[in-house]
Amino acid sequence: MISLRDQAALIRGCFPSFRTNRPGGELVANGEVQPTPRSSKYRLRITCRATDNIPQVHVVSPLLVPREPGGSLPHIYLGDRLCLYLPFSGEWSKHRSIAQTIIPWAIDWLFHYEVWHATGEWLGGGVEPNGVKSTAE
């Protein structure tokens, strides 16, 4: 298992603009990413508790919005957490680096969010949290 202290160091090493702290057995990382040079810049907040070692990723700004009023966002869990991998599939484990998996996956998710927003089609693959299979798997 990679400790939260080591996860924080790896995040800062790979993404120097990220700031990390570890209040009460939890890792909190905040930083800005930009999927492509023409993309918006997104501020992320990643939290990970020592008790379960499951990173949770939120986009702090800009606000993610549905394509249509009253619509929903694709690949989002309750609480507006990004759906980056299939739980219990082995894609994520406490032995993997957040900096080398979760953050790049979030950047990829944001790229596909921008494409979805422009076209209405989610091309990022995966399975919706409600069990619906996505287009590009």
Wavefront OBJ file of the C-alpha trace (Angstrom):
o trace
v 0.000 0.000 0.000
v 1.176 3.535 -0.745
v 0.799 5.704 2.356
v -1.133 8.980 2.163
v 2.116 10.818 2.898
v 3.790 9.124 -0.073
v 0.719 9.701 -2.266
v 0.954 13.416 -1.428
v 4.649 13.490 -2.350
v 3.986 11.685 -5.636
v 1.191 14.121 -6.510
v 3.391 17.145 -5.808
v 6.252 15.565 -7.782
v 4.144 14.881 -10.869
v 1.860 17.920 -10.586
v 3.814 20.742 -8.890
v 0.821 23.099 -9.059
v -1.153 20.798 -6.743
v -1.222 21.540 -3.041
v -1.706 18.704 -0.599
v -2.463 18.358 3.084
v -3.342 15.470 5.359
v -5.881 16.500 7.980
v -6.945 13.717 10.357
v -6.116 10.598 8.371
v -7.189 11.981 5.024
v -5.316 13.223 1.968
v -6.669 16.371 0.311
v -5.100 17.509 -2.957
v -6.160 20.637 -4.824
v -4.863 21.699 -8.201
v -5.579 22.862 -11.689
v -5.521 20.758 -14.861
v -6.185 21.491 -18.528
v -7.012 18.540 -20.803
v -5.808 20.272 -24.002
v -4.353 23.715 -24.780
v -7.797 24.786 -26.077
v -9.647 23.375 -23.057
v -10.882 25.183 -20.021
v -8.733 25.007 -16.908
v -10.376 22.919 -14.204
v -9.730 23.059 -10.479
v -9.850 19.585 -8.921
v -10.176 18.467 -5.329
v -9.105 14.906 -4.612
v -9.747 13.359 -1.227
v -8.676 9.960 0.015
v -9.267 8.578 3.507
v -6.732 6.236 5.072
v -9.604 3.993 6.169
v -10.739 3.014 2.661
v -8.060 4.389 0.286
v -10.660 5.253 -2.341
v -9.832 8.554 -4.064
v -12.792 10.789 -4.713
v -12.486 13.495 -7.349
v -14.588 16.645 -7.538
v -14.373 19.450 -10.069
v -14.400 22.617 -7.966
v -14.495 25.032 -10.902
v -15.768 25.738 -13.392
v -19.094 24.187 -12.523
v -19.870 21.132 -14.653
v -23.216 21.627 -16.361
v -25.593 19.363 -18.288
v -26.068 19.989 -21.984
v -29.732 20.875 -21.463
v -31.615 22.448 -18.554
v -32.763 19.702 -16.215
v -30.440 17.185 -17.869
v -27.776 15.121 -16.159
v -24.040 14.686 -16.462
v -22.542 11.417 -17.694
v -20.279 9.270 -15.527
v -20.941 11.063 -12.239
v -21.580 9.499 -8.833
v -23.836 10.975 -6.166
v -22.220 14.046 -4.683
v -20.842 15.070 -8.098
v -17.829 12.746 -7.860
v -16.250 11.818 -11.178
v -16.706 8.199 -12.255
v -13.164 7.324 -13.334
v -13.018 3.533 -13.053
v -15.209 0.532 -12.408
v -15.139 -0.275 -8.676
v -13.888 -3.747 -7.730
v -12.521 -4.277 -11.251
v -8.872 -4.035 -10.212
v -8.336 -0.810 -12.186
v -7.660 1.041 -8.931
v -6.023 -0.266 -5.768
v -4.316 1.243 -2.743
v -1.030 0.036 -4.250
v -1.314 2.430 -7.195
v -0.233 6.046 -7.392
v -2.985 8.661 -7.491
v -0.597 10.854 -9.517
v -0.152 8.187 -12.178
v -3.743 6.943 -12.357
v -6.494 9.057 -10.798
v -5.270 12.487 -11.937
v -4.572 11.412 -15.556
v -7.937 9.609 -15.586
v -9.617 12.819 -14.367
v -7.905 14.808 -17.131
v -9.122 12.235 -19.671
v -12.634 12.391 -18.156
v -12.638 16.189 -18.552
v -11.580 15.885 -22.196
v -14.491 13.524 -22.841
v -16.823 15.826 -20.909
v -15.900 18.666 -23.290
v -16.478 16.446 -26.348
v -19.803 15.250 -24.882
v -20.825 18.834 -24.216
v -20.132 19.738 -27.851
v -21.589 16.622 -29.504
v -23.984 14.958 -27.056
v -22.067 11.683 -27.331
v -19.880 10.262 -24.532
v -16.837 8.747 -26.236
v -14.906 7.921 -23.082
v -16.220 4.368 -22.773
v -16.950 2.770 -19.455
v -20.118 1.944 -17.590
v -22.429 4.607 -16.200
v -22.813 4.412 -12.416
v -26.458 3.433 -13.027
v -25.267 0.424 -15.056
v -25.819 1.798 -18.585
v -23.034 0.872 -20.995
v -21.454 3.835 -22.803
v -21.052 4.240 -26.559
v -17.304 3.870 -27.080
v -16.371 0.736 -25.190
l 1 2 3 4 5 6 7 8 9 10 11 12 13 14 15 16 17 18 19 20 21 22 23 24 25 26 27 28 29 30 31 32 33 34 35 36 37 38 39 40 41 42 43 44 45 46 47 48 49 50 51 52 53 54 55 56 57 58 59 60 61 62 63 64 65 66 67 68 69 70 71 72 73 74 75 76 77 78 79 80 81 82 83 84 85 86 87 88 89 90 91 92 93 94 95 96 97 98 99 100 101 102 103 104 105 106 107 108 109 110 111 112 113 114 115 116 117 118 119 120 121 122 123 124 125 126 127 128 129 130 131 132 133 134 135 136 137
